[in-house]
């Protein structure tokens, strides 16, 4: 499982570092959009919201790559991945969802591999610290 977790860590971390950096400083061409996806992207781009998402992707990807801060990185990346899936499902009609599905699978594998680090988050009977 250590080798699988390492491979998933590298793939997920690199993907989010590259795409997060691309949001902050575009260097890859974006496919043309129209309709609702274009309207949505115009709103989030013009409000600066995409810069925050790009920063979360970059920081989360770096944390996952570092290994020591992997739980923190996954906590940053999981909401981003849910938004990626929702964007492609609801606004794109499922088109281009493969990247989001791959990121989801990689994250689930890493959450399972590092499940001991998430014991506090996944507990059912939480109580405040005394």
Chimera marker file (.cmm) of the C-alpha trace (Angstrom):
<marker_set name="trace">
<marker id="1" x="0.000" y="0.000" z="0.000" r="1" g="1" b="0" radius="0.5"/>
<marker id="2" x="2.964" y="2.334" z="0.579" r="1" g="1" b="0" radius="0.5"/>
<marker id="3" x="3.927" y="2.266" z="-3.108" r="1" g="1" b="0" radius="0.5"/>
<marker id="4" x="0.323" y="2.848" z="-4.217" r="1" g="1" b="0" radius="0.5"/>
<marker id="5" x="-0.019" y="5.751" z="-1.762" r="1" g="1" b="0" radius="0.5"/>
<marker id="6" x="3.256" y="7.266" z="-2.985" r="1" g="1" b="0" radius="0.5"/>
<marker id="7" x="2.172" y="7.039" z="-6.631" r="1" g="1" b="0" radius="0.5"/>
<marker id="8" x="-1.234" y="8.558" z="-5.810" r="1" g="1" b="0" radius="0.5"/>
<marker id="9" x="0.444" y="11.299" z="-3.767" r="1" g="1" b="0" radius="0.5"/>
<marker id="10" x="2.745" y="12.251" z="-6.619" r="1" g="1" b="0" radius="0.5"/>
<marker id="11" x="0.034" y="12.157" z="-9.297" r="1" g="1" b="0" radius="0.5"/>
<marker id="12" x="-2.511" y="14.115" z="-7.266" r="1" g="1" b="0" radius="0.5"/>
<marker id="13" x="0.025" y="16.622" z="-5.939" r="1" g="1" b="0" radius="0.5"/>
<marker id="14" x="1.544" y="17.325" z="-9.342" r="1" g="1" b="0" radius="0.5"/>
<marker id="15" x="-1.851" y="17.680" z="-11.008" r="1" g="1" b="0" radius="0.5"/>
<marker id="16" x="-3.043" y="20.255" z="-8.501" r="1" g="1" b="0" radius="0.5"/>
<marker id="17" x="0.277" y="22.121" z="-8.447" r="1" g="1" b="0" radius="0.5"/>
<marker id="18" x="0.259" y="22.421" z="-12.246" r="1" g="1" b="0" radius="0.5"/>
<marker id="19" x="-3.416" y="23.352" z="-12.606" r="1" g="1" b="0" radius="0.5"/>
<marker id="20" x="-3.332" y="25.651" z="-9.576" r="1" g="1" b="0" radius="0.5"/>
<marker id="21" x="-0.297" y="27.460" z="-10.981" r="1" g="1" b="0" radius="0.5"/>
<marker id="22" x="-2.108" y="27.683" z="-14.324" r="1" g="1" b="0" radius="0.5"/>
<marker id="23" x="-5.006" y="29.486" z="-12.646" r="1" g="1" b="0" radius="0.5"/>
<marker id="24" x="-2.674" y="31.952" z="-10.929" r="1" g="1" b="0" radius="0.5"/>
<marker id="25" x="-0.480" y="32.524" z="-13.978" r="1" g="1" b="0" radius="0.5"/>
<marker id="26" x="-2.061" y="31.042" z="-17.150" r="1" g="1" b="0" radius="0.5"/>
<marker id="27" x="0.331" y="29.067" z="-19.352" r="1" g="1" b="0" radius="0.5"/>
<marker id="28" x="-2.042" y="26.442" z="-20.864" r="1" g="1" b="0" radius="0.5"/>
<marker id="29" x="-4.768" y="27.098" z="-23.406" r="1" g="1" b="0" radius="0.5"/>
<marker id="30" x="-8.310" y="26.748" z="-22.119" r="1" g="1" b="0" radius="0.5"/>
<marker id="31" x="-10.945" y="25.078" z="-24.285" r="1" g="1" b="0" radius="0.5"/>
<marker id="32" x="-13.632" y="27.430" z="-25.615" r="1" g="1" b="0" radius="0.5"/>
<marker id="33" x="-16.815" y="27.620" z="-23.536" r="1" g="1" b="0" radius="0.5"/>
<marker id="34" x="-20.305" y="28.950" z="-24.117" r="1" g="1" b="0" radius="0.5"/>
<marker id="35" x="-23.609" y="29.139" z="-22.289" r="1" g="1" b="0" radius="0.5"/>
<marker id="36" x="-23.782" y="28.487" z="-18.547" r="1" g="1" b="0" radius="0.5"/>
<marker id="37" x="-20.167" y="27.308" z="-18.166" r="1" g="1" b="0" radius="0.5"/>
<marker id="38" x="-18.942" y="30.548" z="-19.749" r="1" g="1" b="0" radius="0.5"/>
<marker id="39" x="-21.228" y="32.673" z="-17.560" r="1" g="1" b="0" radius="0.5"/>
<marker id="40" x="-20.059" y="30.847" z="-14.442" r="1" g="1" b="0" radius="0.5"/>
<marker id="41" x="-16.392" y="31.215" z="-15.353" r="1" g="1" b="0" radius="0.5"/>
<marker id="42" x="-16.842" y="34.906" z="-16.141" r="1" g="1" b="0" radius="0.5"/>
<marker id="43" x="-18.340" y="35.521" z="-12.692" r="1" g="1" b="0" radius="0.5"/>
<marker id="44" x="-15.671" y="33.605" z="-10.765" r="1" g="1" b="0" radius="0.5"/>
<marker id="45" x="-12.834" y="35.039" z="-12.848" r="1" g="1" b="0" radius="0.5"/>
<marker id="46" x="-13.936" y="38.668" z="-12.569" r="1" g="1" b="0" radius="0.5"/>
<marker id="47" x="-14.558" y="38.496" z="-8.819" r="1" g="1" b="0" radius="0.5"/>
<marker id="48" x="-11.132" y="37.023" z="-8.075" r="1" g="1" b="0" radius="0.5"/>
<marker id="49" x="-12.713" y="33.800" z="-6.817" r="1" g="1" b="0" radius="0.5"/>
<marker id="50" x="-10.614" y="31.721" z="-9.235" r="1" g="1" b="0" radius="0.5"/>
<marker id="51" x="-7.408" y="33.140" z="-7.722" r="1" g="1" b="0" radius="0.5"/>
<marker id="52" x="-8.483" y="31.760" z="-4.320" r="1" g="1" b="0" radius="0.5"/>
<marker id="53" x="-9.280" y="28.381" z="-5.911" r="1" g="1" b="0" radius="0.5"/>
<marker id="54" x="-5.924" y="28.397" z="-7.707" r="1" g="1" b="0" radius="0.5"/>
<marker id="55" x="-4.131" y="29.209" z="-4.463" r="1" g="1" b="0" radius="0.5"/>
<marker id="56" x="-5.956" y="26.373" z="-2.645" r="1" g="1" b="0" radius="0.5"/>
<marker id="57" x="-5.026" y="24.001" z="-5.468" r="1" g="1" b="0" radius="0.5"/>
<marker id="58" x="-1.386" y="25.064" z="-5.420" r="1" g="1" b="0" radius="0.5"/>
<marker id="59" x="-1.028" y="24.939" z="-1.625" r="1" g="1" b="0" radius="0.5"/>
<marker id="60" x="-2.993" y="21.689" z="-1.366" r="1" g="1" b="0" radius="0.5"/>
<marker id="61" x="-0.921" y="20.098" z="-4.125" r="1" g="1" b="0" radius="0.5"/>
<marker id="62" x="2.336" y="21.151" z="-2.459" r="1" g="1" b="0" radius="0.5"/>
<marker id="63" x="1.125" y="19.810" z="0.905" r="1" g="1" b="0" radius="0.5"/>
<marker id="64" x="0.184" y="16.466" z="-0.693" r="1" g="1" b="0" radius="0.5"/>
<marker id="65" x="3.557" y="16.281" z="-2.447" r="1" g="1" b="0" radius="0.5"/>
<marker id="66" x="5.422" y="17.017" z="0.783" r="1" g="1" b="0" radius="0.5"/>
<marker id="67" x="3.833" y="14.032" z="2.486" r="1" g="1" b="0" radius="0.5"/>
<marker id="68" x="4.147" y="15.380" z="6.021" r="1" g="1" b="0" radius="0.5"/>
<marker id="69" x="1.247" y="17.793" z="5.531" r="1" g="1" b="0" radius="0.5"/>
<marker id="70" x="-0.818" y="15.393" z="3.390" r="1" g="1" b="0" radius="0.5"/>
<marker id="71" x="-3.934" y="15.452" z="5.627" r="1" g="1" b="0" radius="0.5"/>
<marker id="72" x="-3.995" y="19.259" z="5.473" r="1" g="1" b="0" radius="0.5"/>
<marker id="73" x="-3.496" y="19.147" z="1.702" r="1" g="1" b="0" radius="0.5"/>
<marker id="74" x="-6.370" y="16.713" z="1.257" r="1" g="1" b="0" radius="0.5"/>
<marker id="75" x="-8.587" y="18.906" z="3.434" r="1" g="1" b="0" radius="0.5"/>
<marker id="76" x="-7.846" y="21.786" z="1.048" r="1" g="1" b="0" radius="0.5"/>
<marker id="77" x="-8.286" y="19.712" z="-2.115" r="1" g="1" b="0" radius="0.5"/>
<marker id="78" x="-11.439" y="17.734" z="-1.327" r="1" g="1" b="0" radius="0.5"/>
<marker id="79" x="-13.828" y="20.725" z="-1.592" r="1" g="1" b="0" radius="0.5"/>
<marker id="80" x="-12.060" y="21.819" z="-4.777" r="1" g="1" b="0" radius="0.5"/>
<marker id="81" x="-12.576" y="18.349" z="-6.240" r="1" g="1" b="0" radius="0.5"/>
<marker id="82" x="-16.280" y="18.391" z="-5.323" r="1" g="1" b="0" radius="0.5"/>
<marker id="83" x="-16.577" y="21.721" z="-7.156" r="1" g="1" b="0" radius="0.5"/>
<marker id="84" x="-14.761" y="20.298" z="-10.188" r="1" g="1" b="0" radius="0.5"/>
<marker id="85" x="-17.170" y="17.352" z="-10.279" r="1" g="1" b="0" radius="0.5"/>
<marker id="86" x="-20.222" y="19.602" z="-9.833" r="1" g="1" b="0" radius="0.5"/>
<marker id="87" x="-19.055" y="21.996" z="-12.554" r="1" g="1" b="0" radius="0.5"/>
<marker id="88" x="-18.636" y="19.187" z="-15.072" r="1" g="1" b="0" radius="0.5"/>
<marker id="89" x="-21.825" y="17.366" z="-14.048" r="1" g="1" b="0" radius="0.5"/>
<marker id="90" x="-24.235" y="20.270" z="-13.771" r="1" g="1" b="0" radius="0.5"/>
<marker id="91" x="-22.839" y="22.929" z="-16.081" r="1" g="1" b="0" radius="0.5"/>
<marker id="92" x="-21.048" y="20.839" z="-18.715" r="1" g="1" b="0" radius="0.5"/>
<marker id="93" x="-23.509" y="17.940" z="-18.781" r="1" g="1" b="0" radius="0.5"/>
<marker id="94" x="-20.787" y="15.452" z="-17.848" r="1" g="1" b="0" radius="0.5"/>
<marker id="95" x="-18.302" y="16.534" z="-20.509" r="1" g="1" b="0" radius="0.5"/>
<marker id="96" x="-14.692" y="16.555" z="-19.336" r="1" g="1" b="0" radius="0.5"/>
<marker id="97" x="-15.449" y="14.922" z="-15.984" r="1" g="1" b="0" radius="0.5"/>
<marker id="98" x="-12.636" y="12.351" z="-16.261" r="1" g="1" b="0" radius="0.5"/>
<marker id="99" x="-10.063" y="14.562" z="-14.515" r="1" g="1" b="0" radius="0.5"/>
<marker id="100" x="-12.390" y="15.147" z="-11.579" r="1" g="1" b="0" radius="0.5"/>
<marker id="101" x="-13.157" y="11.437" z="-11.272" r="1" g="1" b="0" radius="0.5"/>
<marker id="102" x="-9.452" y="10.564" z="-11.357" r="1" g="1" b="0" radius="0.5"/>
<marker id="103" x="-8.708" y="13.184" z="-8.674" r="1" g="1" b="0" radius="0.5"/>
<marker id="104" x="-11.559" y="11.804" z="-6.561" r="1" g="1" b="0" radius="0.5"/>
<marker id="105" x="-10.252" y="8.244" z="-6.808" r="1" g="1" b="0" radius="0.5"/>
<marker id="106" x="-6.710" y="9.359" z="-5.942" r="1" g="1" b="0" radius="0.5"/>
<marker id="107" x="-7.991" y="11.336" z="-2.952" r="1" g="1" b="0" radius="0.5"/>
<marker id="108" x="-10.089" y="8.417" z="-1.689" r="1" g="1" b="0" radius="0.5"/>
<marker id="109" x="-7.103" y="6.080" z="-1.933" r="1" g="1" b="0" radius="0.5"/>
<marker id="110" x="-4.970" y="8.565" z="0.014" r="1" g="1" b="0" radius="0.5"/>
<marker id="111" x="-7.659" y="9.122" z="2.645" r="1" g="1" b="0" radius="0.5"/>
<marker id="112" x="-7.831" y="5.352" z="3.118" r="1" g="1" b="0" radius="0.5"/>
<marker id="113" x="-4.040" y="4.984" z="3.199" r="1" g="1" b="0" radius="0.5"/>
<marker id="114" x="-3.727" y="7.785" z="5.788" r="1" g="1" b="0" radius="0.5"/>
<marker id="115" x="-6.993" y="7.009" z="7.609" r="1" g="1" b="0" radius="0.5"/>
<marker id="116" x="-5.293" y="7.188" z="11.007" r="1" g="1" b="0" radius="0.5"/>
<marker id="117" x="-4.586" y="10.880" z="10.401" r="1" g="1" b="0" radius="0.5"/>
<marker id="118" x="-8.285" y="11.533" z="9.812" r="1" g="1" b="0" radius="0.5"/>
<marker id="119" x="-9.581" y="9.804" z="12.954" r="1" g="1" b="0" radius="0.5"/>
<marker id="120" x="-10.548" y="13.121" z="14.541" r="1" g="1" b="0" radius="0.5"/>
<marker id="121" x="-12.425" y="14.336" z="11.483" r="1" g="1" b="0" radius="0.5"/>
<marker id="122" x="-14.268" y="11.081" z="10.814" r="1" g="1" b="0" radius="0.5"/>
<marker id="123" x="-15.371" y="10.447" z="14.405" r="1" g="1" b="0" radius="0.5"/>
<marker id="124" x="-19.072" y="10.073" z="15.170" r="1" g="1" b="0" radius="0.5"/>
<marker id="125" x="-18.934" y="10.978" z="18.873" r="1" g="1" b="0" radius="0.5"/>
<marker id="126" x="-16.974" y="14.223" z="18.885" r="1" g="1" b="0" radius="0.5"/>
<marker id="127" x="-16.615" y="16.186" z="22.097" r="1" g="1" b="0" radius="0.5"/>
<marker id="128" x="-14.939" y="19.487" z="22.888" r="1" g="1" b="0" radius="0.5"/>
<marker id="129" x="-11.430" y="19.460" z="24.300" r="1" g="1" b="0" radius="0.5"/>
<marker id="130" x="-11.379" y="20.080" z="28.043" r="1" g="1" b="0" radius="0.5"/>
<link id1="1" id2="2" r="1" g="1" b="0" radius="0.2"/>
<link id1="2" id2="3" r="1" g="1" b="0" radius="0.2"/>
<link id1="3" id2="4" r="1" g="1" b="0" radius="0.2"/>
<link id1="4" id2="5" r="1" g="1" b="0" radius="0.2"/>
<link id1="5" id2="6" r="1" g="1" b="0" radius="0.2"/>
<link id1="6" id2="7" r="1" g="1" b="0" radius="0.2"/>
<link id1="7" id2="8" r="1" g="1" b="0" radius="0.2"/>
<link id1="8" id2="9" r="1" g="1" b="0" radius="0.2"/>
<link id1="9" id2="10" r="1" g="1" b="0" radius="0.2"/>
<link id1="10" id2="11" r="1" g="1" b="0" radius="0.2"/>
<link id1="11" id2="12" r="1" g="1" b="0" radius="0.2"/>
<link id1="12" id2="13" r="1" g="1" b="0" radius="0.2"/>
<link id1="13" id2="14" r="1" g="1" b="0" radius="0.2"/>
<link id1="14" id2="15" r="1" g="1" b="0" radius="0.2"/>
<link id1="15" id2="16" r="1" g="1" b="0" radius="0.2"/>
<link id1="16" id2="17" r="1" g="1" b="0" radius="0.2"/>
<link id1="17" id2="18" r="1" g="1" b="0" radius="0.2"/>
<link id1="18" id2="19" r="1" g="1" b="0" radius="0.2"/>
<link id1="19" id2="20" r="1" g="1" b="0" radius="0.2"/>
<link id1="20" id2="21" r="1" g="1" b="0" radius="0.2"/>
<link id1="21" id2="22" r="1" g="1" b="0" radius="0.2"/>
<link id1="22" id2="23" r="1" g="1" b="0" radius="0.2"/>
<link id1="23" id2="24" r="1" g="1" b="0" radius="0.2"/>
<link id1="24" id2="25" r="1" g="1" b="0" radius="0.2"/>
<link id1="25" id2="26" r="1" g="1" b="0" radius="0.2"/>
<link id1="26" id2="27" r="1" g="1" b="0" radius="0.2"/>
<link id1="27" id2="28" r="1" g="1" b="0" radius="0.2"/>
<link id1="28" id2="29" r="1" g="1" b="0" radius="0.2"/>
<link id1="29" id2="30" r="1" g="1" b="0" radius="0.2"/>
<link id1="30" id2="31" r="1" g="1" b="0" radius="0.2"/>
<link id1="31" id2="32" r="1" g="1" b="0" radius="0.2"/>
<link id1="32" id2="33" r="1" g="1" b="0" radius="0.2"/>
<link id1="33" id2="34" r="1" g="1" b="0" radius="0.2"/>
<link id1="34" id2="35" r="1" g="1" b="0" radius="0.2"/>
<link id1="35" id2="36" r="1" g="1" b="0" radius="0.2"/>
<link id1="36" id2="37" r="1" g="1" b="0" radius="0.2"/>
<link id1="37" id2="38" r="1" g="1" b="0" radius="0.2"/>
<link id1="38" id2="39" r="1" g="1" b="0" radius="0.2"/>
<link id1="39" id2="40" r="1" g="1" b="0" radius="0.2"/>
<link id1="40" id2="41" r="1" g="1" b="0" radius="0.2"/>
<link id1="41" id2="42" r="1" g="1" b="0" radius="0.2"/>
<link id1="42" id2="43" r="1" g="1" b="0" radius="0.2"/>
<link id1="43" id2="44" r="1" g="1" b="0" radius="0.2"/>
<link id1="44" id2="45" r="1" g="1" b="0" radius="0.2"/>
<link id1="45" id2="46" r="1" g="1" b="0" radius="0.2"/>
<link id1="46" id2="47" r="1" g="1" b="0" radius="0.2"/>
<link id1="47" id2="48" r="1" g="1" b="0" radius="0.2"/>
<link id1="48" id2="49" r="1" g="1" b="0" radius="0.2"/>
<link id1="49" id2="50" r="1" g="1" b="0" radius="0.2"/>
<link id1="50" id2="51" r="1" g="1" b="0" radius="0.2"/>
<link id1="51" id2="52" r="1" g="1" b="0" radius="0.2"/>
<link id1="52" id2="53" r="1" g="1" b="0" radius="0.2"/>
<link id1="53" id2="54" r="1" g="1" b="0" radius="0.2"/>
<link id1="54" id2="55" r="1" g="1" b="0" radius="0.2"/>
<link id1="55" id2="56" r="1" g="1" b="0" radius="0.2"/>
<link id1="56" id2="57" r="1" g="1" b="0" radius="0.2"/>
<link id1="57" id2="58" r="1" g="1" b="0" radius="0.2"/>
<link id1="58" id2="59" r="1" g="1" b="0" radius="0.2"/>
<link id1="59" id2="60" r="1" g="1" b="0" radius="0.2"/>
<link id1="60" id2="61" r="1" g="1" b="0" radius="0.2"/>
<link id1="61" id2="62" r="1" g="1" b="0" radius="0.2"/>
<link id1="62" id2="63" r="1" g="1" b="0" radius="0.2"/>
<link id1="63" id2="64" r="1" g="1" b="0" radius="0.2"/>
<link id1="64" id2="65" r="1" g="1" b="0" radius="0.2"/>
<link id1="65" id2="66" r="1" g="1" b="0" radius="0.2"/>
<link id1="66" id2="67" r="1" g="1" b="0" radius="0.2"/>
<link id1="67" id2="68" r="1" g="1" b="0" radius="0.2"/>
<link id1="68" id2="69" r="1" g="1" b="0" radius="0.2"/>
<link id1="69" id2="70" r="1" g="1" b="0" radius="0.2"/>
<link id1="70" id2="71" r="1" g="1" b="0" radius="0.2"/>
<link id1="71" id2="72" r="1" g="1" b="0" radius="0.2"/>
<link id1="72" id2="73" r="1" g="1" b="0" radius="0.2"/>
<link id1="73" id2="74" r="1" g="1" b="0" radius="0.2"/>
<link id1="74" id2="75" r="1" g="1" b="0" radius="0.2"/>
<link id1="75" id2="76" r="1" g="1" b="0" radius="0.2"/>
<link id1="76" id2="77" r="1" g="1" b="0" radius="0.2"/>
<link id1="77" id2="78" r="1" g="1" b="0" radius="0.2"/>
<link id1="78" id2="79" r="1" g="1" b="0" radius="0.2"/>
<link id1="79" id2="80" r="1" g="1" b="0" radius="0.2"/>
<link id1="80" id2="81" r="1" g="1" b="0" radius="0.2"/>
<link id1="81" id2="82" r="1" g="1" b="0" radius="0.2"/>
<link id1="82" id2="83" r="1" g="1" b="0" radius="0.2"/>
<link id1="83" id2="84" r="1" g="1" b="0" radius="0.2"/>
<link id1="84" id2="85" r="1" g="1" b="0" radius="0.2"/>
<link id1="85" id2="86" r="1" g="1" b="0" radius="0.2"/>
<link id1="86" id2="87" r="1" g="1" b="0" radius="0.2"/>
<link id1="87" id2="88" r="1" g="1" b="0" radius="0.2"/>
<link id1="88" id2="89" r="1" g="1" b="0" radius="0.2"/>
<link id1="89" id2="90" r="1" g="1" b="0" radius="0.2"/>
<link id1="90" id2="91" r="1" g="1" b="0" radius="0.2"/>
<link id1="91" id2="92" r="1" g="1" b="0" radius="0.2"/>
<link id1="92" id2="93" r="1" g="1" b="0" radius="0.2"/>
<link id1="93" id2="94" r="1" g="1" b="0" radius="0.2"/>
<link id1="94" id2="95" r="1" g="1" b="0" radius="0.2"/>
<link id1="95" id2="96" r="1" g="1" b="0" radius="0.2"/>
<link id1="96" id2="97" r="1" g="1" b="0" radius="0.2"/>
<link id1="97" id2="98" r="1" g="1" b="0" radius="0.2"/>
<link id1="98" id2="99" r="1" g="1" b="0" radius="0.2"/>
<link id1="99" id2="100" r="1" g="1" b="0" radius="0.2"/>
<link id1="100" id2="101" r="1" g="1" b="0" radius="0.2"/>
<link id1="101" id2="102" r="1" g="1" b="0" radius="0.2"/>
<link id1="102" id2="103" r="1" g="1" b="0" radius="0.2"/>
<link id1="103" id2="104" r="1" g="1" b="0" radius="0.2"/>
<link id1="104" id2="105" r="1" g="1" b="0" radius="0.2"/>
<link id1="105" id2="106" r="1" g="1" b="0" radius="0.2"/>
<link id1="106" id2="107" r="1" g="1" b="0" radius="0.2"/>
<link id1="107" id2="108" r="1" g="1" b="0" radius="0.2"/>
<link id1="108" id2="109" r="1" g="1" b="0" radius="0.2"/>
<link id1="109" id2="110" r="1" g="1" b="0" radius="0.2"/>
<link id1="110" id2="111" r="1" g="1" b="0" radius="0.2"/>
<link id1="111" id2="112" r="1" g="1" b="0" radius="0.2"/>
<link id1="112" id2="113" r="1" g="1" b="0" radius="0.2"/>
<link id1="113" id2="114" r="1" g="1" b="0" radius="0.2"/>
<link id1="114" id2="115" r="1" g="1" b="0" radius="0.2"/>
<link id1="115" id2="116" r="1" g="1" b="0" radius="0.2"/>
<link id1="116" id2="117" r="1" g="1" b="0" radius="0.2"/>
<link id1="117" id2="118" r="1" g="1" b="0" radius="0.2"/>
<link id1="118" id2="119" r="1" g="1" b="0" radius="0.2"/>
<link id1="119" id2="120" r="1" g="1" b="0" radius="0.2"/>
<link id1="120" id2="121" r="1" g="1" b="0" radius="0.2"/>
<link id1="121" id2="122" r="1" g="1" b="0" radius="0.2"/>
<link id1="122" id2="123" r="1" g="1" b="0" radius="0.2"/>
<link id1="123" id2="124" r="1" g="1" b="0" radius="0.2"/>
<link id1="124" id2="125" r="1" g="1" b="0" radius="0.2"/>
<link id1="125" id2="126" r="1" g="1" b="0" radius="0.2"/>
<link id1="126" id2="127" r="1" g="1" b="0" radius="0.2"/>
<link id1="127" id2="128" r="1" g="1" b="0" radius="0.2"/>
<link id1="128" id2="129" r="1" g="1" b="0" radius="0.2"/>
<link id1="129" id2="130" r="1" g="1" b="0" radius="0.2"/>
</marker_set>
